[in-house]
Amino acid sequence: MKKIFFFTLLTTGLLFSKTYEIVEPDALKQFQEATPKAIENFKRRKNKTLKKVENHTGTVLSKSTESKVTYIDPTYTLTRDIPRVDKFGNVIGVLYKKGISFNPLTYSTIKPPDFIIFNACLVQESKKVRELLETTYQRQAFMLVNAGCKSSDYVDNYFRDKTYFLSEEMKSKFKLSETISIVSVDLKIKRIKVEVIKTKD
């Protein structure tokens, strides 16, 4: 009986307790007030990014003094075990053991596009690349890579929206040091070919 009386007293007290109105900020008003600041921040970030892109040069290479061809063996040796995983994501063993060597080109049946690395600020190199595109690369896939030229300083606007920038990783991977360099894959001998075209007397 005491329990029932206590529960009745508790619920009655709750029913007749003083209530307060919950005042929440106007979401639409908050959005409208925040919009100008958000737009200003966006413009600031956009301008900063554009300036960074315009001043980006990519990794710098020197001009080649002789034409030459080298080949790179892309064989890789595993530095750790590659686990075998079942369809549930559980590791159930080892798929490839540490120390195994393999050439990824052995498993490739499609030739990737050639990389043409050049300095887009140099008239001589831009002209030579133009010639290559009009002759050798008419029906062949390619990717243009700029080395050492600001995008805002390109001497030929044709290349401005068509080139990537040479990274340190790419330079190291393909052992690049000079322009113009053409990196291609030879699927017959399973090697990466680096052809350097003389650009400096």
N, C-alpha and C positions, 0 to 999 in steps of 0.2 A: 504493500500500500504506500509506503514511503517513497518507493522508486517511481510509482505512477505520479504521485503528487509533485515530485521534483522535476519530472519530465514535463508535466503540464505547466509548471511555473516557468521553466526554462523557455519553452516554446511560446508561451504567452508573452514573456518579456521580450522575446525576439520580434514578435508581431507588433508590439506597441513601442518598440525602440524608435529613437529619432533617426530619421533618414536624411541623407545629404545628396544633392544633385551632383552627378559626375560631369565635369566640364572638360571636354576634350578639344584640343586645338583643331581648327578648320584645316583639313588636309589639302583642299584645293588652294586655300590662301597660302599655306606653307610652300606648296609646289610653285606657285606663281612668284613668291618672294625669292625662292632659291634658284629659279631658272636663269636670271641674268648672270648670276655668279658662276653657275655651271657652264654657261655658254662662253664666258670670259676665260675660264680655266681651260676649256676645250680648245679655244683659239690659241691660247698661250702654248699649250702642249703641241698643237698642230704646227705652229710656226717654229717651235724649237726642233721638232722632228724634221721638218722640211730643210731647215738650216743645216742640220746634222747630215742629212742625205746629200745636200748640195756640196758640202765640204768633204764628204767621204771620198777617199781615193782608192781604197783597196790596197793590198800589199804591193810594194814597189819592187819591180825587177829592172835589171840593167838591159841595155840594148845589146843584141847579139853581134858578135864580130865574125862569126862563121856559121855556115849551115851544117847541121849534124843531126844524127838520129841515134837515140838510145832506147833501150827496152827495160822495162821494170817487171820483175817477177812479183806478182801480188800474193804469192803463197803466204799464208798466215798460220802461225802456231798458237793453239789454244793455251791461254795462261791459267785457265781454271776448268773444272769439269762443267759440262753442260748437262743439267738434269733431265731425266725422262719424266714427263708429267702425264697423268691419265686425264680422261675427259672431265673429271671433277676438280682438277687443279692440284691433285695430290702428287708429291714427288715419289716415284716408285722405282727409282734407280738412276743410272747414269746413261745418257744418250751418247755423248762423246766425251772421252777422257782427256784430261789435261795433258798437253804435250803432242796431241795429234795435229798434223799439218795438213792443210788443204788449200787448193787454188780455187777461189770462187768462180773464176772464168770457166772452170770445168763444167759447172752446172748452168752456164748461161748459153742460151740459144739465139738470143736477140742482141745485135750489136747496138750499144748505147750511142747517143749522139757524140760527135767529136767536140772537144773544147778548143776554141781558138782564143788564146790569151795574147793580148796586145795592149799598148798604151794608146788610148783614144785621143790623147792630147797631141800626139805626134802625127803630122800630116803624112809623112812617109809610110807609117805603119797603118794608118786608117785607109790610105789609098791601096796598099797591098792587100788588106783584108777585103776591101771592096772587090778587088780583082778575083780573089779566091771565091767569094760568094757568087760571082757572076760566071765562074768557070767550074771549078772543082765541086762546089757545094750547091749546084743548081737542083740536084735531086737527092741530096744527101743531108741527113739530119745534123744539126750543129748547134752549139751554144756559144755565144760571145762572152768573153770574160775580160773586164777592164783591169789593168794593173798600173796604178800610179797616176791616175788622172781624175781630177775632180769632175763630177758630173756636170757642174756648171761651166766647166772649161773645155768641153768637148769641141774639137775643131769641125766635126761633122755631126750635125743634128740627127742624121740617120741612125746613129748608134745610141743616142741618148736614152731611148726607152726600150732598147733591145739588149743591153748588156748587164751582166751580173758583175759583182766585184770579187776580185781574187782575195781569198782568205789565207791566213797563215797555215791553216790545216791543209788546204788544197795545195799550197806551195810545197809543204813538207811531204805530203803524200805522193805527189808526182815529181818531186825533186826538181822543181822549177827554179831557174835563176835568171832566165833571159826572155825577152820578147823579140820576135813573135814566136810563140810556142804552140804547137798543135798536139793535143793529147787525144789519142784514139785507142781503141781496143782491137787487137788482132786475135780473133777467135781461133784461127788455125794453129798458132803456136802458143795460145793462152798467155799472152803477154800484153802489157800496156806500152804502147809506142809513144815516144815523145820526140816530135820532129821540130827542130829549131830552124827558123829561116833567118838568114843574115839580114840585119837592118842597119849595121854600122860599118863604115869603111875603115 
